[in-house]
Amino acid sequence: MLAICAIAALPLTVASAHAAPKKASKTVTKAAPAPASPALVAAIRAEAGGDLKSFYGERGYRPLWVRAGKIGPDAQSLLGWLDSAELDGLKSSSYRPDRLRALISAARSGSPEAVARAELALSDAFARYVRDMRTPGKAKMIYADRSLKPKRLAAAAVLRAAAFPQDFGAYLTGMGWMSEHYLRLRNLAAHAGKAGASKQDLARLRLNLDRARILPGPYVYHIVVDASSGQLWYYGAGKRAGSMKVVVGAPETQTPMLAGRLQWAILNPYWNVPDYLAQKSIAPKVLAGRSLASLRMEALSDWGSNPQKLDPATIDWQAVAAGDRALRLRELPGGANSMGKVKFLFPNKEGIYLHDTPERALLAKPDRHFSNGCIRLEDAAELGRWLMQRPIATRSKTPEQAVPLPAQVPVYLTYITAVATKRGIAFRDDVYGRDG
């Protein structure tokens, strides 16, 4: 059962920003491509068709795989991935690596037509391989933003993404179209297979691979939260930009598998107390003699945008404690507020968001499954600096300041239990019972 850690009211209008966040101090320029011979350009133009013709036409029919008139070493990197495609749950034979080797061999003659045939065959095999790798498996993910749900990729889209980085070879050898988490698990699968892992462990590893398969590669600006390890990573411009510890949902209030787009930073937030905590925690304290003021809380008339403050003396606290009355309570902003100084929102029906936390001791624990489902950040200021492209302004005491992010950033909440050890494959405790 998913727990709502608090009801986060989103502003009525949401700014849409599609530019990727990037550091203003650096300008990334793409190196000019090496010129191709007119004969090879003409041969590619004559041979290309369909999606390949679209991609190559956009780049003036310049080759992607050719270096100094010959098929370059990047082709061998692709063949290495294709030869081991079974690790991806795919059939190596679907990509005809032996035919590719024959075409590469024929291209050594230097004939522009032979080089063009090898060039186009490599691009076709690569595009189909990436498309198949990025096809979702059995992992279940809630897409709060439907635009993040994986779609069948066209060959031209795959090739455009591959041609964009300055170093195509590094993109290829590093499997830049996939998450680093996928690549780590893929390497673990290769090792597990050689070590004779059990069918049960291999099946569990396959499920972990399917979860990682959903995640973008590092050229997409995004955030990943792993609710198994209690870790967060953020990426962009082809690399990991940072990481931190997080506190995630307890077994009874799990952090869901969820993908959405972060849109707002809320400075000096209130904490809207979940109904079950109002009943089981706050009401008993009031009945025992504590005041709402001493708890730095206030009671409100409803969940609307303009609620009235209620006099605590007029509230039937016995009814709240018994669960016969739902009551909206919120904790006032401040250093001890459960939300800390900032929270980051993305629209979702599960009531999940990322936020600062004053409870630093929980972050030092090896097992960090303590929250009501939301994500408590080790360094909210640093993540905010990356999201906002500038330091977060925290001097103002005004409650609930809604600041739109300069760009909406995808966030993926996942659950990866497989880890590598000196003895081979191992798994963290399946605290959410999702691997069975």
C-alpha positions as CSV (number, residue, x, y, z in Angstrom):
1,M,0.0,0.0,0.0
2,L,1.4,3.4,-1.0
3,A,1.4,6.1,1.7
4,I,0.8,9.7,1.0
5,C,3.5,11.5,3.0
6,A,1.6,14.8,2.7
7,I,-0.9,16.4,0.4
8,A,1.2,18.8,-1.7
9,A,-1.0,21.3,-3.4
10,L,0.4,22.3,-6.8
11,P,0.1,25.8,-8.2
12,L,-2.9,26.1,-10.6
13,T,-0.6,27.1,-13.5
14,V,2.5,25.1,-14.2
15,A,5.3,26.6,-16.2
16,S,6.6,24.4,-19.0
17,A,10.3,24.5,-19.7
18,H,11.9,22.2,-22.2
19,A,15.5,23.4,-22.2
20,A,18.0,21.1,-20.4
21,P,19.5,22.5,-17.3
22,K,23.2,23.3,-17.7
23,K,26.0,25.2,-16.1
24,A,26.1,28.7,-17.4
25,S,29.9,28.9,-17.0
26,K,30.6,26.3,-19.7
27,T,29.6,26.2,-23.4
28,V,29.6,22.8,-25.0
29,T,30.5,22.9,-28.7
30,K,30.4,20.0,-31.0
31,A,33.6,19.3,-33.0
32,A,33.3,19.7,-36.7
33,P,32.9,16.4,-38.5
34,A,35.7,15.1,-40.7
35,P,35.0,15.6,-44.4
36,A,34.0,12.6,-46.4
37,S,35.0,11.9,-50.0
38,P,32.4,13.0,-52.6
39,A,32.4,9.4,-54.0
40,L,31.5,8.0,-50.6
41,V,28.8,10.6,-50.0
42,A,27.3,9.8,-53.4
43,A,27.4,6.1,-52.6
44,I,25.6,6.5,-49.3
45,R,23.0,8.8,-51.0
46,A,22.4,6.1,-53.6
47,E,22.2,3.2,-51.1
48,A,20.2,4.8,-48.2
49,G,16.5,4.3,-47.9
50,G,13.7,4.8,-45.4
51,D,14.7,6.1,-41.9
52,L,18.3,5.8,-42.8
53,K,17.9,8.1,-45.8
54,S,16.2,10.6,-43.5
55,F,19.1,10.5,-41.0
56,Y,21.9,10.7,-43.6
57,G,20.1,13.3,-45.6
58,E,20.0,15.6,-42.6
59,R,23.8,15.3,-42.3
60,G,24.6,15.7,-46.0
61,Y,25.1,11.9,-46.4
62,R,28.3,12.0,-44.3
63,P,29.2,8.7,-42.8
64,L,29.0,7.9,-39.0
65,W,31.2,4.8,-38.9
66,V,34.0,5.8,-41.3
67,R,37.4,7.1,-40.4
68,A,39.9,8.2,-43.1
69,G,37.9,6.5,-45.8
70,K,37.6,3.1,-43.9
71,I,35.2,1.5,-41.5
72,G,36.6,2.6,-38.1
73,P,37.1,0.8,-34.8
74,D,33.7,1.8,-33.5
75,A,32.2,-1.0,-35.6
76,Q,34.1,-3.5,-33.4
77,S,32.6,-2.0,-30.3
78,L,29.1,-2.5,-31.8
79,L,29.9,-6.1,-32.7
80,G,31.0,-6.7,-29.2
81,W,27.6,-5.6,-27.9
82,L,25.7,-7.6,-30.6
83,D,27.7,-10.7,-29.8
84,S,26.5,-10.5,-26.2
85,A,22.9,-9.4,-26.8
86,E,21.6,-12.4,-24.9
87,L,22.6,-10.5,-21.8
88,D,20.0,-7.9,-22.8
89,G,17.3,-10.6,-23.2
90,L,17.8,-10.4,-27.0
91,K,19.0,-12.7,-29.8
92,S,22.4,-11.9,-31.2
93,S,21.4,-13.5,-34.5
94,S,18.6,-10.9,-35.0
95,Y,21.3,-8.3,-35.8
96,R,23.3,-10.6,-38.1
97,P,26.8,-9.9,-36.8
98,D,28.4,-12.3,-39.2
99,R,26.9,-10.5,-42.1
100,L,28.3,-7.2,-40.7
101,R,31.7,-8.7,-40.4
102,A,31.6,-9.8,-44.0
103,L,30.5,-6.3,-45.2
104,I,33.3,-4.7,-43.1
105,S,35.8,-7.1,-44.7
106,A,34.5,-6.2,-48.2
107,A,34.8,-2.5,-47.4
108,R,38.5,-2.9,-46.8
109,S,38.9,-2.9,-50.6
110,G,38.3,0.9,-50.4
111,S,35.4,0.8,-52.9
112,P,33.0,3.6,-52.0
113,E,30.0,1.4,-52.7
114,A,31.3,-1.4,-50.4
115,V,32.1,1.1,-47.6
116,A,28.6,2.6,-48.0
117,R,27.0,-0.8,-47.7
118,A,28.9,-1.5,-44.5
119,E,28.2,1.9,-43.2
120,L,24.4,1.6,-43.7
121,A,24.3,-2.0,-42.4
122,L,26.1,-0.9,-39.2
123,S,23.7,2.0,-38.6
124,D,20.7,-0.3,-39.3
125,A,21.9,-3.0,-36.8
126,F,22.8,-0.4,-34.2
127,A,19.4,1.4,-34.5
128,R,17.5,-1.9,-34.1
129,Y,19.6,-3.0,-31.2
130,V,19.1,0.2,-29.3
131,R,15.4,0.2,-30.1
132,D,15.0,-3.4,-28.8
133,M,17.1,-2.7,-25.7
134,R,15.0,0.3,-24.8
135,T,11.7,-1.6,-25.2
136,P,10.2,-2.0,-21.7
137,G,10.3,-5.5,-20.1
138,K,8.3,-6.8,-17.2
139,A,9.1,-4.0,-14.7
140,K,6.0,-2.0,-13.6
141,M,6.3,1.8,-13.5
142,I,3.7,4.4,-12.8
143,Y,4.1,7.2,-15.3
144,A,2.8,10.4,-13.7
145,D,3.8,12.1,-16.9
146,R,2.7,10.0,-19.8
147,S,5.3,11.6,-22.1
148,L,8.0,9.7,-20.2
149,K,6.5,6.3,-21.0
150,P,8.9,4.6,-23.4
151,K,7.9,4.7,-27.1
152,R,9.1,2.6,-30.0
153,L,12.2,4.4,-31.3
154,A,12.6,5.2,-35.0
155,A,16.0,4.5,-36.5
156,A,16.6,8.2,-37.3
157,A,16.0,9.2,-33.7
158,V,18.4,6.6,-32.4
159,L,21.1,7.7,-34.9
160,R,20.6,11.4,-34.2
161,A,21.1,10.8,-30.5
162,A,24.3,8.8,-31.2
163,A,25.7,11.4,-33.6
164,F,25.2,14.3,-31.2
165,P,28.0,13.6,-28.6
166,Q,31.4,14.9,-29.5
167,D,32.9,11.5,-29.1
168,F,30.8,8.9,-30.9
169,G,33.3,6.2,-30.0
170,A,33.0,6.9,-26.3
171,Y,29.2,7.0,-26.6
172,L,29.3,3.5,-28.2
173,T,31.8,1.8,-25.9
174,G,30.1,3.3,-22.8
175,M,26.6,2.3,-24.0
176,G,25.6,6.0,-23.7
177,W,22.0,5.3,-24.7
178,M,21.5,3.3,-21.5
179,S,21.6,4.2,-17.8
180,E,24.9,3.4,-15.9
181,H,22.7,1.3,-13.6
182,Y,21.7,-0.9,-16.6
183,L,25.3,-1.2,-17.7
184,R,26.4,-2.3,-14.2
185,L,23.7,-4.9,-14.0
186,R,24.5,-6.1,-17.5
187,N,28.1,-6.7,-16.5
188,L,26.9,-8.4,-13.4
189,A,24.7,-10.7,-15.5
190,A,27.7,-11.7,-17.6
191,H,29.7,-12.5,-14.5
192,A,26.8,-14.4,-12.9
193,G,26.4,-16.5,-15.9
194,K,30.0,-17.6,-15.9
195,A,29.9,-18.2,-12.1
196,G,27.0,-20.6,-12.4
197,A,24.4,-18.5,-10.6
198,S,21.1,-20.2,-9.8
199,K,18.1,-19.9,-12.1
200,Q,16.3,-18.1,-9.2
201,D,19.1,-15.5,-8.9
202,L,19.3,-15.0,-12.7
203,A,15.5,-14.4,-12.9
204,R,15.7,-11.9,-10.1
205,L,18.7,-10.2,-11.8
206,R,16.6,-10.1,-15.1
207,L,13.8,-8.3,-13.2
208,N,16.4,-5.7,-11.9
209,L,17.7,-5.3,-15.5
210,D,14.2,-4.6,-16.7
211,R,13.8,-1.9,-14.0
212,A,17.1,-0.3,-15.1
213,R,16.1,-0.6,-18.8
214,I,13.4,2.1,-18.3
215,L,16.0,4.6,-17.1
216,P,17.4,7.2,-19.5
217,G,21.1,7.4,-20.5
218,P,23.3,10.2,-19.1
219,Y,22.7,12.5,-22.0
220,V,19.2,13.1,-20.8
221,Y,19.0,15.5,-17.9
222,H,17.2,13.5,-15.1
223,I,17.2,12.2,-11.6
224,V,17.2,8.6,-10.4
225,V,16.2,7.5,-6.9
226,D,16.8,3.9,-5.9
227,A,14.4,3.0,-3.1
228,S,16.4,-0.2,-2.4
229,S,19.8,1.4,-1.6
230,G,18.5,4.8,-0.4
231,Q,20.6,6.6,-3.0
232,L,19.9,9.4,-5.5
233,W,21.9,10.3,-8.7
234,Y,21.4,13.1,-11.2
235,Y,22.7,13.3,-14.7
236,G,23.2,15.5,-17.8
237,A,25.5,16.2,-20.6
238,G,26.7,12.6,-20.9
239,K,27.8,12.1,-17.3
240,R,26.7,11.8,-13.7
241,A,26.5,15.3,-12.2
242,G,26.2,14.2,-8.5
243,S,24.8,11.8,-6.0
244,M,23.6,11.7,-2.4
245,K,21.9,9.5,0.2
246,V,18.2,9.7,0.7
247,V,15.7,8.4,3.2
248,V,12.9,6.5,1.4
249,G,9.6,4.8,2.3
250,A,9.3,2.3,5.1
251,P,8.0,-1.2,4.2
252,E,4.5,-0.3,5.2
253,T,4.6,3.1,3.4
254,Q,6.6,2.3,0.3
255,T,8.2,4.6,-2.2
256,P,6.5,3.6,-5.5
257,M,8.0,2.9,-8.9
258,L,7.2,6.3,-10.3
259,A,8.3,8.6,-13.1
260,G,7.4,12.3,-13.5
261,R,8.8,15.7,-14.2
262,L,9.9,18.0,-11.4
263,Q,8.4,21.4,-11.9
264,W,8.5,23.5,-8.7
265,A,10.7,24.3,-5.7
266,I,8.7,25.3,-2.7
267,L,10.7,27.4,-0.3
268,N,9.9,27.5,3.5
269,P,7.2,24.8,3.0
270,Y,4.5,23.8,5.4
271,W,4.2,20.1,6.2
272,N,0.7,18.8,5.6
273,V,0.2,16.0,8.1
274,P,-1.2,12.8,6.7
275,D,-4.6,11.8,8.1
276,Y,-3.3,8.7,9.7
277,L,-0.6,10.7,11.6
278,A,-3.1,13.3,12.7
279,Q,-5.1,10.4,14.2
280,K,-2.4,8.2,15.6
281,S,0.3,10.7,16.6
282,I,-0.9,14.3,16.9
283,A,-4.4,13.8,18.4
284,P,-3.1,11.5,21.3
285,K,-0.4,14.1,22.1
286,V,-3.1,16.9,22.3
287,L,-5.3,14.7,24.5
288,A,-2.3,14.1,26.8
289,G,-1.9,17.8,27.3
290,R,0.3,19.1,24.5
291,S,-0.8,22.2,22.6
292,L,-0.7,22.6,18.8
293,A,1.4,25.7,19.3
294,S,4.0,23.7,21.2
295,L,4.0,21.2,18.3
296,R,4.4,24.1,15.9
297,M,1.2,23.1,14.1
298,E,-2.1,24.6,13.2
299,A,-5.5,23.2,12.3
300,L,-7.3,24.2,9.2
301,S,-10.9,24.0,8.1
302,D,-10.4,22.1,4.8
303,W,-8.0,21.1,2.0
304,G,-8.9,24.1,-0.2
305,S,-6.6,26.9,-1.3
306,N,-8.0,29.4,1.3
307,P,-8.8,27.4,4.4
308,Q,-9.7,29.0,7.7
309,K,-7.6,28.5,10.8
310,L,-9.4,26.6,13.5
311,D,-9.3,27.2,17.3
312,P,-7.8,24.0,18.7
313,A,-10.2,24.3,21.7
314,T,-13.2,23.8,19.4
315,I,-11.9,20.5,17.9
316,D,-13.3,17.1,19.0
317,W,-9.8,15.5,19.5
318,Q,-11.4,12.3,20.8
319,A,-13.2,11.9,17.4
320,V,-9.9,12.7,15.6
321,A,-8.1,10.0,17.6
322,A,-10.8,7.5,17.0
323,G,-10.7,8.1,13.3
324,D,-14.2,9.5,13.2
325,R,-13.2,12.9,12.1
326,A,-10.6,13.9,9.4
327,L,-8.7,17.0,10.3
328,R,-6.2,19.0,8.3
329,L,-3.1,19.8,10.3
330,R,0.1,21.4,9.0
331,E,3.4,22.0,10.6
332,L,4.7,25.6,10.4
333,P,7.8,26.4,8.3
334,G,11.1,26.6,10.2
335,G,14.3,24.8,11.0
336,A,12.6,21.9,12.7
337,N,9.9,21.5,10.0
338,S,9.8,18.0,8.6
339,M,10.1,19.3,5.1
340,G,13.3,21.3,6.0
341,K,13.9,24.5,3.9
342,V,12.7,23.3,0.5
343,K,10.7,20.6,-1.3
344,F,10.6,19.8,-5.0
345,L,7.3,18.9,-6.6
346,F,6.1,16.9,-9.6
347,P,2.5,16.2,-10.3
348,N,1.5,12.7,-9.2
349,K,-1.5,11.0,-7.6
350,E,0.6,9.2,-5.1
351,G,1.5,12.4,-3.2
352,I,5.2,11.8,-3.5
353,Y,7.9,14.5,-3.7
354,L,11.5,15.2,-2.8
355,H,12.4,17.4,0.2
356,D,15.0,18.6,2.7
357,T,15.0,17.1,6.2
358,P,16.2,18.1,9.6
359,E,16.5,14.5,10.7
360,R,20.2,14.0,9.7
361,A,20.8,11.0,11.9
362,L,18.6,8.8,9.7
363,L,20.8,9.5,6.7
364,A,23.8,8.0,8.5
365,K,22.1,4.7,8.8
366,P,22.9,1.9,6.3
367,D,19.2,1.0,6.0
368,R,17.3,4.2,5.2
369,H,13.7,3.0,4.9
370,F,12.0,5.3,7.3
371,S,9.8,7.8,5.4
372,N,6.1,7.9,4.7
373,G,6.9,7.3,1.0
374,C,8.5,10.7,0.0
375,I,12.2,11.2,-0.6
376,R,14.3,13.0,2.1
377,L,17.4,14.5,0.7
378,E,20.9,14.5,2.2
379,D,21.8,17.7,0.4
380,A,18.7,19.5,-0.8
381,A,20.6,22.7,-1.4
382,E,23.0,21.1,-3.8
383,L,20.3,19.3,-5.8
384,G,18.4,22.7,-5.8
385,R,21.5,24.4,-7.2
386,W,21.6,21.9,-10.0
387,L,17.9,22.1,-10.7
388,M,17.7,25.9,-10.5
389,Q,21.1,26.6,-12.1
390,R,21.8,28.9,-9.2
391,P,21.9,28.7,-5.4
392,I,18.5,28.5,-3.7
393,A,17.5,31.7,-2.0
394,T,16.6,30.8,1.6
395,R,16.8,34.1,3.5
396,S,13.2,35.0,3.1
397,K,10.8,33.8,5.8
398,T,7.7,33.9,3.6
399,P,6.0,30.5,3.8
400,E,5.3,28.4,0.8
401,Q,7.2,30.3,-1.9
402,A,6.5,28.5,-5.2
403,V,9.4,28.9,-7.6
404,P,9.2,27.3,-11.0
405,L,12.2,25.4,-12.2
406,P,13.9,26.8,-15.3
407,A,13.4,23.4,-16.9
408,Q,11.2,20.5,-16.0
409,V,13.5,17.6,-15.1
410,P,12.4,14.0,-15.2
411,V,12.7,12.0,-12.0
412,Y,12.6,8.2,-11.9
413,L,11.9,6.3,-8.6
414,T,13.1,2.8,-9.1
415,Y,14.0,-0.3,-7.0
416,I,17.3,-2.1,-7.8
417,T,18.4,-4.8,-5.3
418,A,21.1,-6.6,-7.3
419,V,24.7,-5.8,-6.2
420,A,28.2,-7.2,-7.1
421,T,30.4,-8.8,-4.5
422,K,33.8,-10.5,-4.6
423,R,32.0,-13.8,-4.7
424,G,29.7,-12.8,-7.5
425,I,26.1,-11.7,-7.4
426,A,24.2,-10.8,-4.3
427,F,20.9,-9.0,-3.5
428,R,19.9,-6.4,-0.9
429,D,17.0,-7.3,1.4
430,D,13.8,-7.2,-0.6
431,V,12.2,-4.8,1.9
432,Y,9.3,-4.1,-0.4
433,G,8.7,-7.6,-1.5
434,R,8.9,-6.7,-5.2
435,D,11.5,-9.3,-6.3
436,G,9.4,-12.4,-5.5
